[in-house]
Amino acid sequence: MQNTDHEKIWGNFLHVIKDNVPAISYRTWFEPILPIKLENSVLTIQVPSPFFYEYLEEKFIDIIRKTLFKELGKDAKLEYNVVMENNNFTNNKPYTVKLPTYDKREIKNKPVNFPIEQTIKNPFIIPGIQKLNIDPQLNQNYSFNNFIEGDCNRLARSAGYAVSGNPGGTAFNPLLLYGNSGLGKTHLAQAIGIEVKEKFAEKTVLYVTANKFQTQFVEATISNNTNDFIRFYQMLDVLIIDDVHEFAGKSKTQEMFFQIFNHLHQSGKQLILTSDKPPVELQGLEQRLLSRFKWGLSADLTEPDYETRIAILKQKIYLDGIEIQDDVIEYIASHISSNVRELEGALVSLLAQSTLNRKEITLDLTKRIINKLVKNSKREITIDFIEKTVCDYFNMPINLMNSKTRKREIVQARQIAMYFAKSLTKQSLATIGAKIGGKDHATVLHACKTVNNLIDTDKRFQVYISELEKKLEF
């Protein structure tokens, strides 16, 4: 294959891609790519940024791999020249870094023995062989290193890390992680599995969603292979079931899982479960199953606080290899607070707009994008955002507002924050008081009354409130 063939190969590549991805995805993620060279079945392409490279690898790796093999054969490889620019697309001269594709470390289970009595039709089993290579179904990006710890998840993370060091040998068996969608349950559950494989390569680990487990069970029942299904799951050392609440109302599946659960637990094997609710609030599950969920530890993951959201964004930005100003990070963290998934999604949207349009990431650009993403933004305002806005306005560190000092200017700033929190959020008085200075609901009521009185009697104070109202508008 001659070096001059790279453009022809890339043209053929794009022709296949265009027929297999949505039109908008093709225009956004494939048209900007430039073919650079082809040497010894290694095709080099140039992409605009590290974020662009990461997105291609995460979202389109399967179709890229298949198409590349089709054009260049099974020995084909792809390398990226990633354009790197400092200061968010200023006039600094760009340079490139070379990144290979398919370089992600694989997490594997060792082959394990399985008694073959007849043709096996279990989804995880290759018929007719004694040694089985079981894919643990773990995403290496969901590691402990990539999991940001905060008050919202500290207990769950600590318990998970303890389990990973001694699977089946701690009091946390089963370990049930619960919380609303997008708070990191799946990430943490898989992080435990990844850490187990790092420390105990001989252990057989499997991550599976409750929905997939149920589908496998139905297929095994139809094909009269339930015994094979049971034996397969009973040979695992660590079983991770995601979204176990989806077993609700499925009595046969619950009965099957009950048998597997009992066998694994009695054999000293580790069970890790995730759910959207704690066991006591789960509906449609048998009591005997719920009682077993309570044998170990139930640890909740809650909405990340402001500091944790900042840390999550900074880590994501670091991994993407870009630079973003602190005021942009703070704006995103202040305006999106419900869950980690939405927080990262907002950042992806911002990076995509910046990369594709070759625009600097500024606060104004951030505001335009975030305002499109957040519906009813005034209702989404958070106490954290109010505290920071008030402190910035009065030029004081945020930790002073939450201190026990009785200095007049600090007390007044705290009262103003409470006043806006009561009028702009749906939080209870008790919650507002606890978040702002660790006060009770009576203190919040007194603060609101004081602020209203000062608005009526103090013109300078009226200016404070008026200017802060503008700053708190989304």
C-alpha positions in Angstrom: 0.0 0.0 0.0 1.6 3.3 -1.1 1.7 6.4 1.2 -0.4 8.3 -1.4 -3.3 6.0 -0.9 -4.4 7.5 2.5 -6.9 9.9 0.9 -8.5 7.2 -1.2 -8.7 4.9 1.8 -10.2 7.7 3.9 -12.7 8.4 1.2 -13.8 4.8 1.3 -13.9 4.9 5.1 -16.2 7.9 5.1 -18.5 6.3 2.5 -19.1 3.4 4.9 -19.4 5.6 8.0 -21.9 7.9 6.3 -24.2 5.0 5.8 -24.0 3.9 9.4 -24.2 6.9 11.6 -26.8 9.7 11.8 -26.2 12.6 9.4 -25.7 15.2 12.2 -23.1 12.9 13.8 -21.3 12.4 10.5 -21.1 16.2 9.8 -20.1 17.0 13.4 -17.5 14.2 14.1 -16.2 12.9 10.8 -16.2 15.7 8.2 -13.6 17.8 10.2 -11.1 14.9 10.2 -8.1 15.1 7.9 -6.3 12.0 6.6 -2.5 12.5 7.1 -0.7 9.3 5.9 -0.8 5.6 5.6 2.2 3.4 6.4 2.2 -0.3 7.0 -1.5 -0.6 7.5 -1.4 2.3 10.1 -3.7 5.2 9.0 -3.0 8.5 10.7 -5.7 11.1 10.9 -5.8 14.6 12.4 -8.6 15.8 14.8 -9.1 19.3 16.2 -8.7 18.5 20.0 -8.2 15.9 22.7 -11.9 16.2 23.4 -12.7 15.3 19.8 -10.4 12.3 20.0 -11.9 11.1 23.3 -15.5 11.5 21.9 -14.7 9.4 18.8 -13.1 6.7 20.9 -16.0 6.6 23.3 -19.0 6.9 20.9 -17.9 5.5 17.6 -15.1 3.0 18.3 -17.0 -0.1 17.1 -17.9 1.3 13.7 -14.4 2.8 13.3 -12.8 -0.5 14.1 -15.0 -2.5 11.8 -14.7 -0.1 8.9 -10.9 0.1 9.3 -10.6 -3.6 9.3 -12.8 -3.8 6.2 -10.5 -1.3 4.3 -7.1 -2.4 5.5 -7.4 -5.8 6.9 -7.2 -7.3 10.4 -3.7 -5.8 11.0 -5.0 -2.3 10.5 -4.3 0.4 13.2 -5.4 4.0 13.6 -3.4 6.8 15.0 -4.6 10.3 15.8 -2.7 13.6 15.4 -4.4 15.7 17.9 -4.1 19.5 17.5 -3.2 21.0 20.9 -3.6 24.7 21.5 -3.1 26.7 24.7 -5.3 29.4 26.0 -8.4 28.2 24.3 -7.7 28.8 20.6 -5.7 32.0 20.8 -3.0 32.8 18.3 -0.5 30.5 19.9 1.0 28.1 17.4 -0.7 24.7 17.5 1.2 21.5 17.8 0.2 17.8 17.6 0.5 14.8 19.8 0.2 11.3 18.5 -2.3 9.0 20.1 -2.9 5.4 19.2 -6.4 4.0 19.1 -7.5 0.7 20.8 -5.0 1.3 23.6 -7.4 1.0 26.5 -6.3 -1.6 29.0 -8.6 -4.6 28.9 -10.0 -6.1 32.1 -10.2 -9.8 31.8 -11.2 -12.8 33.9 -9.1 -15.9 33.6 -10.6 -19.0 32.0 -12.7 -21.0 34.4 -13.9 -24.6 34.4 -17.5 -25.3 33.6 -19.0 -28.8 33.6 -20.4 -29.6 30.1 -23.3 -32.0 30.1 -25.0 -30.9 26.9 -25.0 -28.1 24.5 -25.0 -24.9 26.5 -26.9 -21.8 25.3 -26.2 -19.4 28.2 -25.5 -15.9 26.8 -22.0 -15.9 28.4 -21.0 -19.4 27.4 -19.3 -20.6 24.2 -20.8 -24.1 23.5 -18.7 -27.2 23.7 -15.6 -26.0 25.6 -14.4 -26.7 29.1 -12.5 -23.4 29.6 -14.6 -20.2 29.5 -13.3 -16.7 29.1 -15.9 -14.6 30.8 -15.9 -10.9 30.0 -16.5 -9.0 33.3 -18.4 -6.3 31.4 -16.4 -3.6 33.2 -15.7 -0.1 31.7 -12.1 0.8 32.6 -13.1 4.5 32.7 -15.2 3.8 35.8 -12.3 3.4 38.2 -11.7 4.7 41.7 -9.2 7.1 40.3 -11.9 8.8 38.2 -14.5 8.8 41.0 -14.6 12.2 42.8 -15.2 11.8 46.6 -17.4 14.2 48.5 -19.8 14.4 51.4 -22.4 13.1 49.0 -20.8 9.7 48.5 -18.1 9.3 51.1 -19.7 6.4 53.0 -20.5 4.5 49.8 -17.0 5.0 48.3 -15.2 4.0 51.6 -17.4 0.9 51.8 -16.8 0.1 48.2 -13.0 0.4 48.5 -13.1 -1.8 51.6 -15.0 -4.5 49.7 -12.5 -4.3 46.8 -9.7 -5.2 49.2 -11.5 -8.2 50.7 -14.4 -9.3 48.5 -16.8 -11.5 50.4 -14.8 -11.1 53.6 -16.3 -7.8 55.1 -19.5 -7.1 56.8 -20.6 -5.2 53.6 -22.0 -8.2 51.9 -24.2 -7.5 50.1 -23.2 -3.8 49.5 -26.2 -2.0 48.2 -25.6 1.5 46.6 -28.7 3.6 46.2 -29.6 7.0 45.0 -31.3 8.9 42.2 -30.2 8.5 38.6 -26.9 10.1 37.5 -25.2 10.3 40.9 -22.5 7.7 40.3 -23.9 4.3 41.4 -22.9 2.5 38.3 -19.4 4.2 38.3 -18.8 3.2 41.9 -20.1 -0.4 41.5 -17.8 -1.0 38.5 -14.9 0.7 40.2 -15.1 -2.0 42.9 -15.1 -4.7 40.2 -12.1 -3.1 38.5 -10.2 -2.8 41.8 -10.9 -6.4 42.6 -9.4 -7.5 39.3 -6.4 -5.4 40.0 -5.8 -6.9 43.4 -7.1 -10.5 42.8 -6.6 -11.3 39.1 -7.8 -14.9 39.7 -11.2 -13.9 40.9 -14.1 -14.0 38.4 -16.1 -10.8 38.3 -19.2 -9.9 36.4 -21.2 -6.7 36.0 -24.7 -7.1 34.6 -27.8 -4.9 34.7 -31.0 -6.3 36.2 -32.7 -6.0 32.9 -30.1 -8.0 31.1 -30.1 -10.6 33.9 -33.8 -11.0 33.5 -33.6 -11.3 29.7 -30.9 -14.0 30.0 -33.1 -15.9 32.5 -36.1 -15.8 30.1 -34.0 -17.0 27.2 -32.6 -19.8 29.4 -36.1 -20.8 30.4 -37.4 -20.9 26.8 -34.4 -23.0 25.8 -34.7 -25.3 28.8 -31.3 -24.3 30.1 -32.1 -22.9 33.5 -29.7 -25.3 35.3 -26.8 -24.0 33.1 -27.9 -20.4 33.9 -27.8 -21.1 37.6 -24.5 -22.9 37.5 -22.9 -20.1 35.5 -23.8 -17.4 38.1 -23.0 -19.6 41.0 -19.4 -19.9 39.9 -18.7 -16.1 40.1 -16.6 -14.6 42.9 -18.0 -11.1 42.6 -21.5 -10.4 41.1 -22.5 -6.8 40.4 -26.2 -6.3 39.6 -27.1 -2.8 38.5 -30.6 -1.3 39.0 -31.9 -4.2 41.1 -35.2 -2.4 41.6 -36.1 -3.4 38.0 -36.8 -6.9 39.4 -40.0 -5.5 40.8 -43.1 -7.5 39.9 -41.0 -10.2 38.2 -41.6 -13.1 40.6 -39.8 -15.8 38.6 -36.7 -13.7 38.1 -36.7 -12.8 41.8 -37.0 -16.5 42.7 -34.0 -17.3 40.4 -31.9 -14.4 41.8 -32.9 -15.5 45.4 -31.2 -18.9 44.7 -28.1 -17.4 43.2 -27.9 -14.8 46.0 -28.1 -17.5 48.7 -25.5 -19.7 47.1 -23.0 -16.8 46.5 -23.5 -15.3 50.0 -23.1 -18.7 51.8 -20.0 -19.4 49.7 -18.3 -16.2 50.9 -18.7 -14.5 47.5 -19.3 -10.8 47.1 -22.6 -9.2 45.9 -22.8 -5.6 44.9 -26.2 -4.1 44.1 -27.4 -0.7 43.0 -30.9 0.7 43.3 -32.8 4.0 43.1 -34.1 3.5 46.6 -33.1 1.9 49.9 -34.4 -1.5 50.6 -37.2 -0.2 53.0 -38.7 1.8 50.1 -38.5 -0.8 47.3 -41.9 -1.9 46.1 -42.7 -5.1 44.2 -39.9 -7.2 45.6 -40.4 -10.2 47.9 -39.7 -9.7 51.6 -37.3 -12.6 51.7 -35.2 -10.9 49.1 -35.4 -7.5 50.7 -34.4 -8.9 54.0 -31.2 -10.3 52.4 -30.5 -6.9 50.9 -30.4 -5.6 54.5 -27.8 -8.2 55.6 -24.9 -6.0 54.6 -24.6 -2.3 54.1 -26.9 0.1 52.3 -25.1 3.3 51.4 -26.6 6.2 49.6 -25.3 8.6 47.1 -26.8 12.1 47.1 -26.6 15.2 45.0 -23.0 16.5 44.9 -22.4 19.8 46.8 -20.9 22.8 45.2 -17.3 21.9 46.0 -17.7 18.4 44.7 -19.3 19.6 41.5 -16.3 21.9 41.0 -13.9 19.0 41.5 -15.8 16.8 39.1 -15.7 19.4 36.4 -12.0 20.1 36.9 -11.1 16.5 36.7 -13.1 16.1 33.4 -11.4 19.2 32.0 -8.0 17.8 33.0 -8.7 14.5 31.3 -9.8 16.3 28.2 -6.5 18.2 28.1 -7.9 21.7 27.9 -7.9 24.9 29.9 -11.0 26.6 31.2 -11.2 29.7 33.4 -12.4 29.3 36.9 -15.4 31.6 36.4 -16.7 29.3 33.7 -16.3 26.2 35.9 -18.0 28.0 38.8 -20.9 29.1 36.6 -21.6 25.5 35.4 -21.3 24.1 38.9 -23.7 26.8 40.3 -26.4 26.3 37.7 -26.4 22.5 37.3 -26.7 20.7 40.6 -29.1 17.8 40.2 -26.6 15.0 39.2 -23.2 14.2 37.8 -24.5 13.0 34.5 -26.1 16.4 33.7 -23.1 18.2 34.9 -20.7 16.3 32.6 -23.3 16.6 29.8 -23.3 20.3 30.1 -19.5 20.4 29.9 -19.5 18.1 26.8 -21.9 20.5 25.1 -19.7 23.5 25.9 -16.6 21.7 24.6 -18.3 20.6 21.5 -19.5 24.1 20.6 -16.1 25.6 21.4 -14.2 22.9 19.4 -16.4 22.8 16.3 -17.0 26.6 16.0 -13.4 27.4 17.0 -14.6 29.8 19.7 -12.9 30.6 22.9 -14.6 29.2 26.0 -15.8 32.4 27.7 -18.3 33.1 30.4 -20.7 34.6 27.8 -20.6 31.5 25.7 -21.1 29.3 28.8 -24.1 31.3 29.8 -25.8 30.9 26.4 -25.2 27.2 26.3 -26.1 26.4 29.9 -29.3 28.6 29.6 -30.4 26.4 26.7 -29.8 23.2 28.7 -31.4 24.2 31.9 -35.1 24.6 31.7 -36.9 26.9 34.1 -33.5 28.1 35.2 -34.7 30.4 37.9 -36.3 27.5 39.7 -33.0 25.6 39.5 -31.1 28.2 41.4 -29.2 26.6 44.3 -28.2 27.8 47.8 -24.6 27.2 46.9 -24.9 29.7 44.0 -26.7 32.2 46.2 -24.0 32.0 48.8 -21.2 32.4 46.3 -22.9 35.3 44.6 -23.5 37.2 47.8 -19.9 36.6 49.0 -18.4 37.7 45.7 -20.6 40.8 45.8 -19.3 41.8 49.3 -15.8 40.6 48.5 -15.6 38.1 51.4 -14.5 34.4 51.5 -17.4 32.0 51.5 -16.1 30.3 54.6 -16.7 33.4 56.7 -20.5 33.3 55.9 -20.6 29.8 57.5 -18.4 30.8 60.5 -19.6 31.7 64.0 -18.4 35.3 63.8 -20.9 38.0 64.8 -19.3 40.8 62.8 -22.0 43.0 61.5 -21.1 42.8 57.8 -20.8 39.0 57.9 -24.2 38.6 59.7 -25.8 40.9 57.2 -24.4 39.0 54.2 -25.6 35.8 55.8 -29.1 37.2 56.3 -29.2 38.4 52.6 -28.2 34.9 51.5 -31.0 33.4 53.6 -33.5 36.0 52.2 -32.7 35.1 48.6 -32.6 31.3 49.4 -36.1 31.5 50.8 -37.5 33.5 47.8 -35.6 31.8 45.0 -35.4 28.1 46.0 -37.8 25.5 47.0 -35.8 24.4 50.0 -37.3 24.3 53.5 -36.3 26.9 56.2 -34.5 24.2 58.1 -32.5 23.2 55.0 -31.6 26.9 54.3 -30.5 27.4 57.8 -28.4 24.3 57.9 -26.7 25.2 54.6 -26.1 28.8 55.5 -24.2 29.0 58.8 -25.7 26.0 60.4 -28.7 27.9 61.8 -32.2 26.8 62.6 -35.5 27.7 60.8 -36.2 30.5 63.3 -33.0 32.2 62.4 -33.9 32.1 58.7 -37.3 33.7 59.5 -35.7 36.4 61.5 -33.1 37.1 58.7 -35.9 37.5 56.1 -37.8 39.9 58.4 -34.7 41.9 59.0 -33.9 42.1 55.3 -37.4 43.2 54.4 -37.2 46.0 57.1 -33.9 47.2 55.8 -35.2 47.3 52.2 -38.0 49.6 53.4 -35.7 51.9 55.5 -32.2 51.9 54.1 -31.5 53.2 50.6 -28.0 51.8 50.4 -29.4 48.4 51.4 -32.0 48.7 48.6 -29.1 49.1 46.1 -27.5 45.9 47.5 -30.6 43.9 47.0 -31.3 45.4 43.6 -27.8 44.6 42.3 -27.8 41.2 43.7 -31.1 40.4 42.1 -29.6 41.2 38.8 -26.6 39.0 39.5 -28.8 36.1 40.5 -30.8 36.2 37.3 -29.9 33.4 34.9 
